[in-house]
Amino acid sequence: MSDGNPDPGDDDFRTAGLRVEAPLTEGRIARAGVLTRLTVWLREAGKTFRGFIPHPSDTPSDLLDASGRRLISPMMRRILLVNTLPLIVFGLTLLFLNQFRNSLLDAEVNALREQAKIYAGALGQSAVSINPAARNRRGVTFPGGAYVLEPSLTRPLLLRLSEPSPMADARVYAPDGQLIADSYQEKLAHRPAGGPPVPPDQQTPPAESVTGHQPAQARNSFLHRFLDSLVGGADDSPLPSDGDSGSRRGGDVGHDDTEAPPYIRRTRDHTLVITVAEPVIHDGQTVGVIQLTRTGEVVDTSLFKIRSSILSLFLLAMAIMAMLSWYLSLTIARPLLRLAGSAHVMRESSGRTGTVPSVLLGRRDEIGDVARALQDSAQALWTRMDAIERFAADVSHEIKNPLTSIRSAIETSLRIDDVERQRRLLTIIADDVRRLDRLITDISDASRLDAELSRAQATPVAITPLLSLLAEIHQSTRKPDQPQIRLSIAGDEAGHELRVLALEDRLVQVLRNLIGNAISFSPPEGYILLEAHPEGQMVEIAVSDEGPGIPQAKIDSIFDRFYSERPKSENFGQHSGLGLSISRQIIQALRGTIHAENRTDGQGHVLGARFVIRLPRAAG
């Protein structure tokens, strides 16, 4: 005590029988502040992720945009919930711990201060005497400093006052800092010489006793040591500090501005110690200071229990996370492995045995989407392979026919000597060669069509100028025995021009093929009608003729490969039978439809054939 005043942090100052050492440093304050910042971050993160937690009323149909895609992925919500729930629980428990510790410290300080006030009041009334040095020679007492604490009265009174509180150490100082009485020393002095020691419940316990009557065992337990190391000491969370050489004072503990702030610190073994001081007043004069020091057994014990609860909650959260991770493994990882196995079987198997399990196809999340996409891809692949197989068989059959005819004509011509018959056979051979050349050309175009359509990008195509140009070309090149073309084009309700999403050159190819078929079947004085009108989000284009129509049984088969149904007046072999098949392939690639029907009158008589094309309408 260099200045004559008691310094609670000085080596000579004893707290409950031990020297006070190792106060918490500011570096440890900074490390402990991470917990507070983490709590704030978790609070903000909770607000951010609140919108990702699925609501019980949310169904897949509620979370779809206009294009049918999910706005919030079910898998993403599941993963976010699994990963954030344990952290949120842990962060909330940390926040609750800080508030609980502050409330405990506040209660301990207030209780100790009230006890100090009671002690000060009792000493001020019963242990004060008149100061002899404050009288003059005539025996008149001066008004200032007239009263002092009488040590002979203070010590027994302090001993009696402190008996009900064995956990508190009381000291009384004179205004000049001189120690007048110490309850701990008084208890030792009044112990009978050679008699039995003071019972444990009647003496101030050591400072490390913060967890009960067996402090060493409690504080040295594995759980306590583990919790201490987990939080960086007995209490690394910041205690109130006023920056006085690392001393810890109760700046955050509630106290009146006129009162001396409490002094809260820890000893070398991290025992929490609380000290308060109150003036001893008699007749308006401060005659001394009463200082009460008590270990924070209640605070540390409660914090230990709370930390044990936090550890239990954390272990519970970890267990829940492990179970949920296992659940995710069952619902995500293993189904993906099953999908990979199905794809491997599809690739390696020689038949169609490799299919996606029906359990995966029925799922309503991304795994189900992938499973259905894989199944659709496999079906599309097998369909394409079947189509290629049928196409190869059809090509083989169609090529064999002219080749057989050519071989037969050649063999016959070698066995006859009639020049006229040989000339007719050579004409047949020439026709078959032309037919074979046309067939190979159409087959080549059909085989390249898929690749070309998959690479090309559909663009808006105006229908009115396109149909007008086709009609004008026909009229300018029309022979006298060919029918004429009429146009019937209707705009939309706003009068906008009809536009479709298509490939212009391929659409022209389809229309010219349909117009060519209509010319073949229409009478010379007949008409061919080209129509176009909007149908909702589609545009319908129709080519009608006045021919004999289409047999009802062959309405669908006319679009098959190598199907040919020509007028009797037309020579055989002029067409390969791929025109309508290629037309349907083009229209379907443009996400449209094409079909054939017969035009009839009121009595059901066939007036001609009609081919209808429906294509997606272009915006604007």
C-alpha positions, 0 to 999 in steps of 0.5 A: 500500500504505497499511498496509504490506501488499501489496494485490493490488487496488492500482494499484501491484500488477502482474499479469503485467506490467499493472495490475489494473483493473475488477473485476466489480461486484455489479450484474454479479453480479445480472445473471449470477445470472439464468442460475442462476435460469433453470437452476433454473426449467428443472429444475423445468419439466422435472419438471412437463412430464415427464408430457406427453412421450408414451411409446412404448407410449401408443396412442389406445386407452390414452388414452381415458376412459369417455366415449371422449374423449382424456385427453391430446391428441396435438396438445398432446403434439406442441406441448409436445414441440416447444416445450420440447425446445430449451429443455431442451437449452439449459438443461442445457448452461448447467448443465453450463457452471457446473459445468465452470467451477468445476472448472477454477477449482478445478484452477487454484487448487490447481495454483498453490497447490502451486507456491507451496508448493514455492517457499516451501519452497525459499526457506525452506531456501535463502534465509534468513540470521540477522538481525543486528539480532536479536543482543545486544551479547554476540552471543546471538541472541534467540529471536523474529525471528532469521531473515530472507530474504536478498535476494541469495539470494532473487532468483536462486533465485526467478528459477530457480524461475520459469523453468519457469513463464513464465506465472506472476509470483512476488513475495516480500514481507517480513513488514513488506510490503516487496517483496524480489524480483519474478520479472518484474523479475528477468527484465528485469534479467538480460536482456543489455544491447543483446542480443536480447529475451527469447523470448516463451516465456521471458517473462511474456506480457501479461495479455490473453493468455488464449487462446494465443500470439496473444491479440489475434487470438483475443479480437478474433475475431468469434465471441469478441466475439459470445460475450462480448456474448451473456453480457455480457462475458468471464464475466458468470457470478458468480465467488466474492465476499466483498463486499470492494469488488467484489473477487473471491475464491475463496470457492467454490473449494476451499481449507483454512480455514487457508490464505489464500483465492485472489484471482480477478479480471479486468483491464480487458480481462477477462483472468482472473487468479488469485493465491495467497499462501503463507508462507515458513517457516524453523524455525517462523518466518514469514520472508516471503510468496510470492505467485504470480499467473497468468493463467487461460488454460486456464479462459478457453480452455476456457470459450470452447470450451464457449460455442462448443459451446453456440452450436452446440447452440443453433443446432442446436436452432433448426434442429430447431425450425424443421423441427418447426415446418414439420412442424407446419405440414404436419400442422396448418395446411395440413390446416385450410386444406384443411378450410376449403376443403372447407367453402367448396366445400360452401357454394358448390357447387350439387351434392354435389361438396364433400367432405372429402379421404379423407386427412384423414378417415383421420387419428387426431388432432383434425384427423381428428376435425374432418374426420369431424365436418365430413363427418358434418355435410355428410351429415346436411345432405344427408340432411335436405335430401333428407328435406325434398324428399321430405316436400314431394313427399309433402305435395304428393301427399297434398294434391292427392288431396282437392283433386282429389276436391273439384274433381271433386265440385264440377264434377259437382254443377254439371252435374246437377240431381238433388238427392239426388246433389248431397247425396251430392256435398256429403257427399263434399266435406265429408269431403274438407275434413275429411280435408284439415284433418286432413292439414294439421294433422298436417303442421304438427305434423310440421314443428314436431316437429324444432325442438321436439325439438332445444330440449327436454331429456329428463328421467327419466319413470316408466313404471309410473304412465304406463302405468297412467294410459293404461290407466285412461283407456282403461278409463273411456272404452272403448266396449262394442265396444272391447278391454280393456287389460292391464298387464305391468310388471317392475321391475329386479333391485333392485326399483327403478321403471323410469324412462326419459330422455324427454319425457313429453308426446311419449312419451304421444303415441307410446303413445296413437298405438300404443294407437289403432292397436291398438284399430282392429285388435283384435276387440271381445272382444280384449285389448291388452297394455302391457308394460315391462321392463328390458333392460340400459341400456335399457327396452323398452315393447311394445304388443301387439294381437290383430288380423290382424297386419302383412304381412311385406313392409310391416313397415318401410314402415308407418313411412313418411310418409303410409302408411295401412293401415286396417281395411276397416270404417273409412271412408277418409280418417280418418287422415293416415298420419303417426302412425307416422312421427311416432312414429318421429321422436320415439323416434329424437330421444330416442335410442331405437328403435321397430320392429314385429313379428308375434306368432306361436304355435308353428305360426307362425300370426300372433296379432297385431301388436306394436310395441316401443319401446326408450329409454335407462334413467334413473339411479336 
